Amino acid sequence: MRQIGLQLLLLLFSSIYLYSTPPIDVAENYYFINPTFENEPDLLKQANELYIQGKYDQAIVAYTNLAKKNQKPSAHLFKKLALSHAARSHASESVNYLEESLLTVFNTNILMDSGFDTIRNSEPFVALQEKYTPTFTIWSFMYLYVALIGFYIAIILHFKKKIDGVAKVLISGFIFIHSFFILHICLNITNYQYEFPHSYLMSTVFSFAYGPLLYFYFKRITQQYSFKKKDLLHLLPTLGLLVYLAPLYLLSSDGKMVLMLNRVSGGLNPSDSTYMSLIVVLKFASLVIYGYLIHKLYVSAKQHKDLSTVNKKWQRNIFFIHVAYIATYGLYGVLISNHIGSGFFYHLPIVSMSLMVLFLGFSASVQPSVFSGLYSFENHLFFKYEKSGLTKSLSQELRENLKRLFDDEKIYKQNDISLESLAEKLNTTRHNASQVINEQFKMNFHELVNRYRIEEAKYILEQDRKKSLNIIDVAYEVGFNNKVTFNKAFKKDTQLTPSQFQRSRLQLM
């Protein structure tokens, strides 16, 4: 009886336990009923078998338990979880584990696994691809194009003999760091920073060099400034930044990749550093300070009587493009500080930099002499006339005589006129005649002759209201030897052919 009582008591407790314990999922209790999988390799093997057998729900549980048992789960384990969820069309969960795998061991080739075909067109998966895989947009293509042009211009300027040597080094350095920054942005927005980890912060070291380079360039071309040792103090901020960044630059590619991926895992921009906000603020302050100093030089240069109009306009354009960059960089700094790395306003400062590079490139091709300012070949300070014996009073006298020959005697109508014959009429040397024309009229001999000839031709055509004159007759009348040369010179001056000019004037009458 005692044994039966004990059995009944046992049965009662068993019943109470079974009814009081909730049902256990088979997959969740898998390890409990399979004591052979107590060590991790066996657990992983069993999870893989479940995945191969198509038991994805059980595989997910098995892989999840494995992940919980490890403080630092492997990239392979995250990938298996991602594939298991993809097989069940759980796009969001799959992408989350897939990103964890990439952040553990960065290898975008896993995105090509056919196991993700079920979710490949889903929004989360597409977003993940855009976040980590190289891709080109219209912005990145434009930036790459401008950067390459900038590097080319920076190099080609060194082969321009008509540019002052010091000014050439300063402006080419200015173009180079602009181009370098634009290339850096291009790598970042195309995700090629992950392909080339050494690009991490590669342009940041030049953050405090933009202002000094442009400032001393303006100082050189507007004041003929000669540099002193104390001017090297302006490079101290750049040197200090280099010292700070040196440990980062000396890291291996794997070390830099870890830094970028750690930032991504924290929801930050991978291409920035921990102190990027501080660097941005300091760079903006540097740009504003040097922008003010450049403005003072620019205003002073506008009053300089020896600086040609072309040079003044060119310097004005450079100054205002730089001001636009400073303004847009302030906005860029606000975006970066708030971890915003895309959008229209993000691109504005890079567009300003691109405009600067393209404008400087255009100027270098069309009119390289403007880069020298007061050292310009078209100015009387040019070395060609440095040792000339032409005094100011003699220059004024020759100018008056030259104007009399052109305005009153109209010697430009002579089709065989030359600089030598003009010098003979002025009773001076060919050298002095050329110098007077360059200094007093801001053009060379042939440009001066053509200017008078075209003005005369316009007067004749305006008076010929009945169109009784042939164009060739007008050309001969003002000193040209043929119609082709006349048409070319006329169109260069008026943007119209002689016939078009005559018709336009008749319509206005």
C-alpha positions in Angstrom: 0.0 0.0 0.0 2.9 2.3 0.8 4.4 1.8 -2.7 1.0 2.4 -4.4 0.6 5.6 -2.4 4.1 6.8 -3.4 3.3 6.0 -7.1 0.0 7.9 -6.9 1.8 10.9 -5.3 4.4 10.8 -8.1 1.7 10.6 -10.7 -0.1 13.6 -9.1 3.1 15.8 -9.1 3.9 14.8 -12.7 0.4 15.8 -13.8 0.6 19.1 -12.0 4.1 19.8 -13.6 2.9 18.9 -17.2 -0.2 21.0 -17.0 1.5 23.9 -15.3 4.4 24.1 -17.9 3.7 25.8 -21.2 4.2 23.7 -24.5 7.8 23.8 -25.6 8.6 24.5 -29.3 10.5 21.6 -30.9 13.1 23.9 -32.3 13.6 25.8 -29.1 14.1 22.5 -27.2 16.2 21.0 -29.9 19.5 21.1 -28.0 17.7 19.8 -24.9 16.6 16.6 -26.6 19.8 16.2 -28.6 22.5 16.0 -25.9 25.1 15.1 -28.6 25.2 18.8 -29.7 26.6 20.2 -26.4 29.7 21.6 -28.1 29.6 24.5 -30.6 30.9 22.6 -33.8 28.2 20.0 -33.4 25.6 22.8 -32.9 26.7 24.5 -36.0 26.7 21.3 -38.0 23.2 20.6 -36.8 22.0 24.1 -37.7 23.6 23.7 -41.2 21.8 20.4 -41.7 18.5 22.0 -40.8 19.2 24.8 -43.3 20.1 22.2 -46.1 17.0 20.2 -45.3 14.9 23.4 -45.8 13.8 23.6 -42.2 14.5 27.3 -42.1 12.5 28.2 -39.0 14.4 25.6 -37.0 17.6 26.7 -38.6 17.0 30.3 -37.6 16.4 29.3 -34.0 19.6 27.1 -34.0 21.7 29.8 -35.6 20.2 32.4 -33.2 21.1 30.3 -30.1 24.6 29.9 -31.5 24.9 33.6 -31.9 23.8 34.1 -28.3 26.4 31.6 -27.1 29.2 33.7 -28.7 30.2 37.2 -27.5 31.5 37.9 -31.0 29.6 35.9 -33.6 31.4 35.2 -36.9 30.5 36.8 -40.2 29.7 33.3 -41.5 27.1 32.9 -38.7 25.5 36.2 -39.5 25.4 35.3 -43.2 23.7 32.0 -42.4 21.1 33.8 -40.4 20.6 36.2 -43.3 20.2 33.4 -45.8 17.8 31.5 -43.5 15.6 34.6 -43.2 15.9 35.3 -47.0 14.6 31.8 -47.6 11.5 32.7 -45.6 11.3 36.0 -47.5 11.9 38.0 -44.3 13.6 40.9 -46.1 14.2 43.2 -43.2 15.6 40.5 -40.8 17.8 39.1 -43.6 19.2 42.5 -44.4 19.9 43.3 -40.8 22.0 40.1 -40.4 23.6 40.6 -43.7 24.8 44.1 -42.7 26.1 42.6 -39.4 28.1 40.1 -41.5 29.5 43.0 -43.6 30.5 45.0 -40.5 32.2 41.9 -39.1 34.2 41.0 -42.2 33.7 43.4 -45.1 33.1 41.5 -48.3 30.4 42.7 -50.6 30.6 39.5 -52.7 28.2 37.9 -50.3 25.5 40.1 -51.7 25.8 38.1 -55.0 24.8 34.8 -53.2 21.8 33.3 -55.0 20.3 32.6 -51.6 19.3 36.3 -51.6 17.4 36.2 -54.9 14.1 35.9 -53.0 14.6 39.4 -51.5 17.0 41.0 -54.0 14.4 43.4 -55.3 13.0 44.3 -51.9 13.5 47.9 -50.7 15.8 46.9 -47.7 18.1 44.9 -49.9 18.4 47.5 -52.6 19.1 50.1 -49.9 21.9 47.9 -48.5 23.4 47.5 -51.9 23.4 51.3 -52.4 25.0 51.8 -49.0 28.0 49.5 -49.5 28.6 48.6 -53.2 30.3 50.9 -55.7 27.9 52.9 -57.8 28.1 56.0 -60.0 25.6 58.8 -60.2 25.6 62.0 -62.3 27.1 63.8 -59.3 30.0 61.4 -58.9 30.7 61.4 -62.7 30.8 65.2 -62.8 33.1 65.3 -59.7 35.5 62.7 -61.2 35.6 64.7 -64.5 36.3 68.0 -62.7 39.0 66.5 -60.4 40.9 65.0 -63.4 40.7 68.4 -65.2 41.9 70.1 -62.1 45.0 67.8 -61.8 45.7 68.4 -65.5 45.5 72.2 -65.1 47.7 72.1 -61.9 50.4 70.3 -63.9 50.0 72.2 -67.1 50.4 75.6 -65.4 54.0 74.7 -64.5 54.8 74.6 -68.2 53.3 78.1 -68.9 56.3 80.4 -69.3 54.2 83.5 -69.3 53.2 83.1 -65.6 55.2 84.4 -62.7 57.0 81.5 -61.0 55.8 82.1 -57.4 52.3 82.9 -58.5 52.3 79.8 -60.6 53.2 77.6 -57.6 50.6 79.1 -55.3 47.7 79.0 -57.8 48.5 75.5 -59.0 48.7 74.3 -55.4 45.3 75.9 -54.8 43.8 74.1 -57.8 45.4 70.8 -56.7 43.9 70.7 -53.2 40.5 71.7 -54.7 40.8 68.8 -57.1 42.0 66.4 -54.4 39.0 67.3 -52.2 36.6 66.8 -55.1 38.1 63.4 -55.9 37.8 62.4 -52.2 34.1 63.3 -52.3 33.7 61.3 -55.4 35.2 58.2 -53.8 32.9 58.7 -50.7 29.6 59.1 -52.6 30.4 56.1 -54.9 31.4 53.9 -51.9 34.8 53.3 -53.4 36.2 54.3 -50.0 35.6 50.7 -49.0 37.6 49.5 -52.0 40.4 52.0 -51.2 40.6 52.3 -47.4 43.7 54.5 -47.7 41.4 57.2 -49.0 40.1 57.7 -45.4 40.4 61.4 -44.5 42.9 61.8 -47.4 41.9 65.4 -48.2 41.3 66.5 -44.6 45.0 67.4 -44.1 44.6 70.4 -46.5 41.6 71.9 -44.6 43.6 74.9 -43.4 45.6 75.4 -46.6 42.8 76.9 -48.9 42.8 80.4 -47.4 46.6 80.9 -47.1 47.3 79.7 -50.6 44.7 82.1 -52.2 45.6 84.9 -49.9 49.4 84.8 -50.7 48.6 84.3 -54.4 46.5 87.6 -54.4 49.2 89.3 -52.4 51.8 88.2 -55.0 49.9 89.3 -58.1 48.5 92.6 -56.7 51.5 93.8 -54.6 54.5 92.1 -56.2 55.0 90.6 -52.7 58.3 88.9 -51.8 57.9 86.1 -49.3 59.6 86.2 -45.9 60.4 83.4 -43.4 57.7 84.6 -41.0 55.1 83.8 -43.7 55.7 80.1 -42.9 53.7 80.7 -39.7 50.5 80.6 -41.9 51.3 76.9 -42.4 51.3 76.0 -38.7 47.5 75.0 -38.6 48.1 72.7 -41.5 51.2 71.3 -39.9 49.4 70.8 -36.6 46.5 69.0 -38.4 49.1 66.7 -40.2 50.6 65.8 -36.8 47.2 64.9 -35.5 46.2 62.8 -38.5 49.6 61.1 -39.0 48.7 58.1 -36.7 45.6 57.6 -38.8 47.4 57.9 -42.1 50.0 55.3 -40.9 47.4 52.7 -40.2 47.1 49.7 -42.5 44.2 49.4 -44.9 42.6 46.9 -42.5 43.0 49.3 -39.6 41.3 52.1 -41.6 38.6 49.8 -42.7 37.8 49.0 -39.1 37.6 52.7 -38.2 35.1 53.3 -41.1 33.0 50.2 -40.3 32.9 51.2 -36.6 31.5 54.5 -37.6 28.9 52.9 -39.8 27.8 50.6 -37.0 27.2 53.6 -34.9 25.0 55.2 -37.6 27.7 57.7 -38.6 29.3 58.8 -41.8 32.2 56.3 -42.5 34.4 59.0 -44.2 34.5 61.3 -41.2 36.6 61.3 -38.0 35.6 61.6 -34.4 36.6 65.3 -34.4 35.2 66.1 -37.8 32.8 68.7 -36.5 35.6 70.6 -34.8 37.8 70.4 -37.9 34.9 71.7 -40.0 34.4 74.7 -37.6 38.1 75.5 -37.6 38.3 75.3 -41.4 35.3 77.6 -41.8 36.9 80.1 -39.4 40.1 79.9 -41.4 38.2 80.5 -44.7 36.4 83.5 -43.2 39.5 85.1 -41.8 41.5 84.7 -45.0 38.5 85.6 -47.1 38.5 89.0 -45.3 42.2 89.5 -46.0 41.7 88.6 -49.6 38.9 91.0 -49.9 41.1 93.8 -48.7 43.7 92.9 -51.4 41.0 92.7 -54.0 39.6 96.1 -53.2 43.0 97.7 -53.2 43.9 96.1 -56.5 40.8 97.5 -58.1 42.3 101.0 -57.6 45.7 100.0 -59.0 46.3 102.0 -62.2 48.9 99.5 -63.5 46.5 96.5 -63.4 44.6 95.9 -66.7 40.9 95.7 -66.9 41.1 92.1 -67.9 43.1 91.2 -64.8 40.7 93.1 -62.5 37.7 91.2 -63.9 39.6 87.9 -63.6 40.5 88.6 -60.0 36.9 89.7 -59.3 35.6 86.4 -60.6 38.1 84.4 -58.5 37.2 86.3 -55.4 33.4 85.9 -55.7 33.6 82.2 -56.5 35.7 81.8 -53.4 33.1 83.8 -51.4 30.4 81.5 -52.7 32.4 78.5 -51.6 32.9 80.0 -48.0 29.1 80.5 -47.7 28.2 77.1 -49.0 30.8 75.4 -46.8 29.2 76.9 -43.8 26.0 75.1 -44.7 28.0 72.0 -45.5 29.5 72.1 -42.0 26.0 72.2 -40.5 25.0 69.1 -42.5 28.2 67.2 -41.6 27.8 68.0 -38.0 24.4 66.5 -38.1 25.7 63.4 -40.0 23.9 64.3 -43.2 26.0 63.2 -46.2 23.7 63.7 -49.2 21.2 66.0 -50.7 21.3 69.2 -52.8 22.7 71.4 -50.0 25.5 68.8 -49.3 26.6 69.2 -52.9 26.6 73.0 -53.1 30.2 73.6 -51.7 31.6 70.9 -54.0 29.8 72.5 -57.0 31.4 75.9 -55.9 34.8 74.2 -55.8 34.2 72.6 -59.2 33.3 76.0 -60.7 36.6 77.4 -59.4 38.6 74.6 -61.0 36.7 74.9 -64.3 37.1 78.7 -64.4 40.8 78.5 -63.6 41.2 75.8 -66.2 39.4 77.9 -68.8 41.6 80.9 -67.9 44.8 78.9 -68.2 43.8 77.8 -71.7 42.5 81.1 -73.0 44.5 83.8 -71.3 47.2 82.4 -69.1 48.8 85.9 -68.6 46.1 86.9 -66.2 47.6 84.5 -63.6 50.5 86.8 -63.1 48.6 90.0 -62.3 51.1 92.9 -62.2 53.6 90.5 -63.7 51.5 90.1 -66.8 53.2 90.2 -70.2 50.7 92.9 -71.3 51.7 95.2 -68.5 54.5 97.7 -68.5 56.0 96.1 -65.5 56.7 93.1 -67.6 60.3 92.2 -67.9 60.4 93.0 -71.6 60.4 96.7 -70.7 62.1 96.5 -67.3 65.3 98.1 -68.5 63.7 100.4 -71.1 65.0 104.0 -71.4 61.5 105.3 -72.2 60.6 108.0 -69.7 57.0 108.9 -68.6 57.1 112.2 -70.4 58.5 110.7 -73.6 55.8 107.9 -73.4 53.1 110.6 -73.2 54.6 112.5 -76.2 54.7 109.4 -78.3 51.2 108.5 -77.4 49.9 111.9 -78.5 51.8 111.6 -81.8 50.5 108.1 -82.3 46.9 109.2 -81.8 47.4 112.0 -84.3 48.8 109.6 -86.9 45.8 107.3 -86.4 43.0 109.8 -85.8 44.0 112.6 -88.2 46.2 111.0 -90.8 44.5 107.6 -90.7 47.7 105.8 -91.4 45.9 102.5 -90.6 44.4 102.7 -94.1 47.8 101.8 -95.5 47.7 98.1 -96.3 51.4 97.8 -95.9 51.7 99.5 -92.5 54.0 97.9 -90.0 55.5 98.5 -86.6 58.7 99.6 -88.2 57.1 102.2 -90.5 55.1 103.5 -87.5 58.2 103.8 -85.4 59.9 105.7 -88.3 57.0 108.2 -88.4 57.1 108.6 -84.6 60.9 109.1 -84.9 61.6 106.5 -82.3 62.7 102.9 -82.1 60.5 99.8 -82.8 60.9 98.8 -79.2 59.6 102.1 -77.9 56.7 102.1 -80.3 55.7 98.7 -79.1 56.0 99.7 -75.5 53.9 102.8 -75.9 51.1 100.8 -77.6 51.2 98.1 -74.9 51.2 100.6 -72.0 48.9 103.3 -73.3 46.4 101.2 -75.3 46.6 97.8 -73.5 46.9 96.0 -76.8 49.5 95.1 -79.4 50.2 96.8 -82.7 48.1 94.6 -84.9 45.1 94.8 -82.5 45.4 98.6 -82.5 45.5 98.8 -86.3 42.5 96.4 -86.7 40.5 98.3 -84.0 40.8 101.5 -86.0 40.1 99.8 -89.3 36.9 98.1 -88.0 35.6 101.3 -86.5 36.2 103.0 -89.9 34.5 100.1 -91.7 31.4 100.4 -89.4 31.1 104.1 -90.1 31.3 103.5 -93.9 28.6 100.7 -93.7 26.3 102.8 -91.6 26.5 105.7 -94.1 25.9 103.4 -97.1 22.1 103.3 -96.7 21.5 102.3 -100.3 23.9 99.4 -100.0 25.8 100.6 -103.1 29.2 99.5 -101.9 30.6 96.0 -102.1 32.0 94.5 -99.0 35.4 94.0 -100.7 35.5 97.7 -101.5 35.0 98.6 -97.9 37.8 96.1 -96.9 40.2 97.8 -99.3 39.1 101.2 -98.2 40.0 100.7 -94.6 43.4 98.9 -95.2 42.6 95.2 -95.5 44.2 93.2 -98.3 41.4 90.6 -98.7 37.8 90.0 -97.8 38.5 86.9 -95.7 40.8 88.7 -93.3 38.3 91.6 -93.1 35.3 89.4 -92.4 37.3 87.6 -89.7 38.5 90.7 -87.9 35.0 92.4 -88.3 33.2 89.4 -86.7 35.7 89.1 -83.9 34.9 92.8 -83.0 31.2 92.9 -83.5 30.1 89.2 -83.5 28.5 89.9 -86.9 29.7 89.7 -90.5 29.9 93.1 -92.4 26.7 92.2 -94.3 24.8 91.3 -91.1 26.0 94.4 -89.4 24.8 96.6 -92.4 21.4 94.9 -92.4 21.0 95.3 -88.7 21.7 99.0 -88.9 19.3 99.6 -91.8 16.5 97.9 -89.9 17.0 100.3 -87.0 16.6 103.3 -89.3 
